[in-house]
């Protein structure tokens, strides 16, 4: 045997390492250059090394992609770092899925609708972060802390990732539901501008520059006049303001974001008739969604009992001591993985209801982290 040079692996070591990599599932990340894709690459680099090749794929160009997720036409050929190695981004094509076992998609709905079935046809299990398949009865909607078992039953070869607003609260609600039995849900969301992508962040920063150092916000319409035509994806100024709207207009005045909370909570918790009411509000926060939650249960609840459940729940951090100013805020939660819960109170008029304030980073647990966690479930299954 030829000895290895000092400090360098031998040929045998290299062959063994290659064999170990080949035995691991091969992963594709579609939309790797977007906001969520970038966070996902960081998370994949931080968590257990369960993947073989990680192939980075750019989406096809479209006006929506250019404005909110970067220009994928320019992305192919770029090199991004994942797990300490530089990986070249390749263009989206059928051939890009050759040999891929698991594909994580973070692309707009129309791209998902076209390309997810292609990836499945090439043999990949797809984890999709778009809204395209979330309510398909043959596609499980999975949050590992709540319904990990659902990931194993995927008739179409697809697992859907819930909307970021739903994900910001559902881990905590799932833990309480397991103990008390959820019977009604009323929420108001306070959603960060990064929920609509780079365009939302750029719009808020531009408007903040326009109003900084002024006395604006004291007369009707002064903020709107100051920000001019920099409304971006929002129907009203977002700086020095809150906007009681998120999503697109649906029947009877509801927004798509509000209906997502309703429909997705029902599906994840396995409660198809659960009464759910949501009001979604956009606030001048860069990243991290917050929600006020009124949750009614089948059984009587106590604050002490809820504290015990939440403190022990995987993926939840309890931060609840108002006397000491301790409760979650987006500025403190951003960049962290858990769902943070505070202001836990029993309803004054209903011994079966709890009031909560919840915060969750909409780019991490609200999108990228949940995708990575679902991928780990699938990888473990494939290797078993």
PyMOL commands that set and color helices and strands:
alter all, ss='L'
color gray80, all
select helices_A, chain A and resi 11-23+35-46+63-69+72-74+95-97+109-121+144-152+164-180+193-196+198-211+222-227+251-253+256-269+303-312+322-324+330-333+364-383
alter helices_A, ss='H'
color red, helices_A
select strands_A, chain A and resi 25-30+51-58+79-82+85-88+90-91+102-105+125-128+140-141+158-160+182-191+242-243+275-283+289-297+316-318+339-346+353-360
alter strands_A, ss='S'
color yellow, strands_A
deselect
rebuild
show_as cartoon
